């Protein structure tokens, strides 16, 4: 079952068209009386209907997959309220009480009650497989004069300006029903318009792997530019629903290996609590133990 909400603003999330460091505005508090977990007869998810690899109306995103896991665990039907994740998204969906959880919300996002994080990723450099660009930090002088794509107003842009990279910027403020700047940036690398692009990890990994031939992804886990490039992603629920949040926390802890396996299917670069890149085989080991 699906419902579609239309919103007018074009302001996208600051992590680069779809995830983390949300800039959208929302009502600050939910009503005091809130339905808690024991009253739920179905799982209603707030999602963007055209925002792969996260979600789409055909259920092809990794957030769709994780939502189905939750619904199966609860043994209830799964339904969606779809809306572009732009300014007003939380106000028009979660706070309007027409859905009950956002599967992807940045840790510390003030307009929701966050669960524990279920993944942590990092901005990544996407280059052709045969590229001579071999850097681990955005402040590497080797990037001077190189044509590098980046989403406007995202954290890497400041560093790339500092090293005098030749920046090709793509708009942050978009409605993905009309345009997908991240995909444009990756396509430009594949077509030789740019020499590389610095993109939020889940988007970089997903779109780079689906080029023909695939592009090389360098997760910037060793970056020492002084700019934060790795971020934790949680689920978001309304304030005043601690039992629902705690249930989701337990679900995440119990199913972390399965969640990681799904994320790896979408080529998401994952980082552990110490900032180290997690390899797919580590998830396999966890499942076997």
C-alpha positions in Angstrom: 0.0 0.0 0.0 1.3 3.4 -0.8 0.4 7.1 -0.4 2.2 10.0 -2.1 2.6 13.4 -0.5 3.7 16.3 -2.7 6.0 19.0 -1.2 7.0 22.2 -2.8 10.6 23.0 -1.5 13.7 21.9 -3.5 16.1 21.9 -0.5 17.8 18.5 -0.3 19.6 17.0 2.5 23.1 18.4 3.1 25.0 15.1 2.8 24.3 15.2 -0.9 20.8 14.7 -2.2 19.1 12.3 0.2 20.8 11.5 3.4 22.3 12.9 6.6 22.7 16.4 8.0 19.1 17.3 7.1 18.5 21.0 6.5 14.7 20.8 6.1 12.5 22.5 8.7 9.9 20.6 10.6 7.6 21.1 13.6 9.7 20.7 16.7 7.5 18.5 18.9 4.9 15.8 18.5 1.7 15.7 20.4 2.0 14.3 23.9 -0.4 11.4 23.3 1.3 9.1 20.8 0.5 5.5 19.7 3.2 3.2 21.0 4.4 -0.1 19.6 1.8 -2.3 21.3 -1.0 -0.5 19.4 0.5 -1.0 15.9 -1.3 -3.2 13.5 0.8 -2.4 10.5 4.2 -0.7 9.8 3.8 2.7 8.1 7.1 4.0 6.6 7.9 7.5 5.6 10.1 7.4 2.4 11.2 9.1 -0.8 9.6 7.4 -3.8 12.5 8.1 -6.2 15.7 8.0 -4.2 17.8 5.0 -5.0 19.8 3.4 -3.5 17.8 4.3 -0.4 14.2 3.8 -1.5 11.7 4.0 -4.4 8.1 3.2 -5.0 9.0 -0.2 -6.5 10.6 -1.2 -3.2 14.1 -1.6 -4.8 16.2 0.4 -2.3 18.0 -0.9 0.7 15.8 1.1 3.1 12.8 -0.7 1.5 14.5 -4.1 2.2 15.2 -3.1 5.8 11.6 -1.9 6.3 10.4 -5.3 5.1 12.6 -7.0 7.6 11.1 -4.9 10.3 7.5 -5.6 9.2 8.2 -9.3 9.0 9.7 -9.3 12.5 6.5 -7.5 13.7 4.3 -9.8 11.7 2.3 -6.9 10.3 1.6 -5.5 6.8 4.0 -2.9 5.4 2.8 0.4 3.9 4.5 3.6 2.7 3.9 7.3 2.6 6.1 8.6 -0.2 7.2 12.2 -0.5 10.4 13.9 -1.8 12.8 14.3 1.1 12.9 18.1 1.0 12.0 20.9 3.4 8.8 20.0 5.3 9.3 16.2 4.8 9.1 15.4 8.5 6.3 17.9 9.2 4.2 16.5 6.4 4.8 12.8 7.1 6.1 11.7 10.5 4.8 14.6 12.5 1.5 14.5 10.6 1.1 11.0 12.0 0.5 9.4 8.6 3.6 7.2 9.0 5.6 6.0 11.9 9.3 5.6 11.0 12.0 7.0 8.7 14.4 4.2 7.9 17.2 6.7 7.2 17.8 9.7 9.5 21.2 11.2 10.4 22.4 10.8 14.0 21.6 13.9 15.9 18.9 15.1 13.6 16.9 17.3 15.9 13.4 16.9 14.3 13.1 13.2 15.1 13.9 10.8 18.0 16.9 8.8 16.7 17.5 5.1 17.2 21.0 3.8 17.6 22.9 4.0 14.3 22.7 1.0 12.0 25.4 2.1 9.6 28.2 4.6 9.3 29.5 5.6 5.9 32.0 8.0 4.5 32.4 10.4 1.5 34.2 8.6 -1.3 36.2 9.6 -4.4 34.9 8.0 -7.6 37.4 7.8 -10.5 37.9 5.6 -13.6 39.6 2.3 -12.9 42.7 3.4 -14.9 42.9 6.9 -13.3 46.2 8.2 -12.1 44.5 9.9 -9.2 45.5 7.9 -6.1 44.9 10.0 -3.0 43.6 9.1 0.4 42.9 12.6 1.6 41.1 15.5 0.0 43.8 18.0 1.0 46.4 16.1 -1.2 48.2 18.6 -3.5 47.8 16.0 -6.2 44.2 17.2 -6.6 45.3 20.7 -7.6 43.9 21.6 -11.0 42.1 18.3 -11.4 38.5 18.4 -12.6 36.5 17.0 -9.7 32.8 16.9 -9.4 31.1 17.6 -6.0 27.5 18.4 -4.8 27.3 22.0 -3.8 27.2 22.9 -0.1 28.4 19.4 0.9 31.5 19.1 3.2 34.1 18.1 0.6 33.6 21.3 -1.4 35.4 23.5 1.1 38.5 21.2 1.1 38.5 20.9 -2.7 38.5 24.7 -3.0 41.4 24.9 -0.6 43.6 22.7 -2.7 42.6 24.6 -5.9 40.9 21.6 -7.5 39.0 22.5 -10.7 35.5 22.0 -9.3 32.5 20.9 -11.3 29.6 21.5 -8.9 26.1 19.9 -9.0 23.1 21.4 -7.3 22.1 20.4 -3.9 18.6 21.9 -4.1 16.7 19.5 -6.3 13.6 17.3 -6.5 14.7 13.9 -7.5 11.5 13.4 -9.5 13.0 15.9 -11.9 16.8 15.4 -11.7 19.4 13.3 -9.9 22.6 15.4 -9.6 24.6 12.5 -8.0 23.9 10.3 -11.0 24.9 13.2 -13.3 28.2 13.6 -11.4 28.9 9.9 -11.7 28.0 9.8 -15.4 30.3 12.7 -16.0 33.2 10.7 -14.5 32.3 7.8 -16.8 32.1 10.0 -19.8 35.4 11.8 -19.1 33.8 15.2 -18.5 35.4 15.2 -15.1 38.4 13.2 -13.7 36.6 12.2 -10.5 33.8 13.0 -8.1 33.5 13.2 -4.3 30.1 11.8 -3.3 28.4 10.5 -0.1 29.4 6.9 0.3 26.1 5.0 -0.3 25.4 7.1 -3.5 29.0 6.8 -4.7 29.2 3.0 -4.2 25.8 2.3 -5.8 26.1 4.4 -8.9 29.8 3.7 -9.5 29.3 0.0 -9.5 26.5 0.2 -12.0 28.5 2.0 -14.7 29.8 0.0 -17.7 32.6 -0.5 -17.0 32.3 0.1 -13.2 34.2 3.0 -11.7 36.7 2.8 -8.9 35.5 4.0 -5.4 38.0 5.2 -2.8 36.3 5.6 0.6 38.1 8.5 2.3 38.6 6.8 5.6 42.2 8.1 5.9 41.3 11.7 5.2 43.2 14.2 7.3 41.9 17.4 5.9 40.1 18.3 9.2 36.7 18.1 7.6 34.2 15.5 8.9 33.5 13.0 6.1 32.0 10.1 7.9 28.5 10.1 9.3 26.2 7.7 11.3 22.7 6.9 10.0 19.8 5.9 12.3 16.1 5.3 12.0 13.9 8.2 13.0 10.6 8.1 15.0 8.5 10.8 16.6 9.4 12.2 20.0 7.5 10.7 22.9 7.6 7.2 21.6 10.4 5.6 23.6 9.0 2.0 23.5 8.9 2.1 19.7 12.5 3.5 19.6 13.7 0.9 22.0 12.0 -1.9 20.0 13.8 -0.7 16.9 17.1 -0.4 18.8 16.7 -4.1 19.8 15.9 -5.0 16.2 19.0 -3.2 14.9 21.3 -4.9 17.4 19.8 -8.4 16.7 19.9 -8.0 12.9 23.1 -5.9 12.4 24.8 -8.6 10.3 21.8 -9.0 8.1 21.5 -5.3 7.7 25.2 -5.0 6.7 24.7 -7.8 4.2 21.9 -5.8 2.5 24.1 -2.7 2.5 26.9 -4.5 0.9 24.6 -5.7 -1.9 24.1 -2.0 -2.8 27.9 -1.4 -2.6 27.7 0.9 0.4 31.1 1.6 1.9 30.7 0.9 5.6 32.9 2.2 8.4 33.2 0.8 11.9 33.3 2.7 15.2 37.1 3.2 14.9 36.8 4.7 11.4 38.1 1.6 9.7 36.5 0.3 6.5 34.4 -2.9 7.1 35.0 -5.6 4.5 32.1 -7.9 3.4 33.9 -11.0 4.8 33.7 -9.4 8.3 29.9 -9.6 8.0 30.1 -13.2 6.9 32.3 -14.0 10.0 29.8 -12.3 12.3 27.0 -14.4 10.8 28.9 -17.7 11.3 29.9 -16.9 14.9 
